[in-house]
Amino acid sequence: MDITDNPHNLKIMELEGAQLPRVLDDPKVDVAIISTTYLQQTGLSPVRDGIFIEDKKLALREHHRDPGRQ
């Protein structure tokens, strides 16, 4: 996603997902957007430690759909 406006002049850095667990303890990092896969490597819990959790959404091609599952 491209940032189009930054009215609060936040310093935003894009990092590879695998780097995020290492920077969470850095005092210069206030917030990180991190996937559950990488978050679990830190011992943190998305439910307990997260400030926002995305809704579960799944997109798939119709031919991959299993009609027996709801």
RADARA-V835943 format. One record per helix or strand. SS is the DSSP state (@ for helix, = for strand). FROM is the first residue (numbers start at 1). TO is the last residue. If there is no record, write none. Layout:
ss->SS from->FROM to->TO
ss->SS from->FROM to->TO
This chain:
ss->@ from->17 to->23
ss->@ from->36 to->42
ss->@ from->46 to->49
ss->@ from->62 to->64
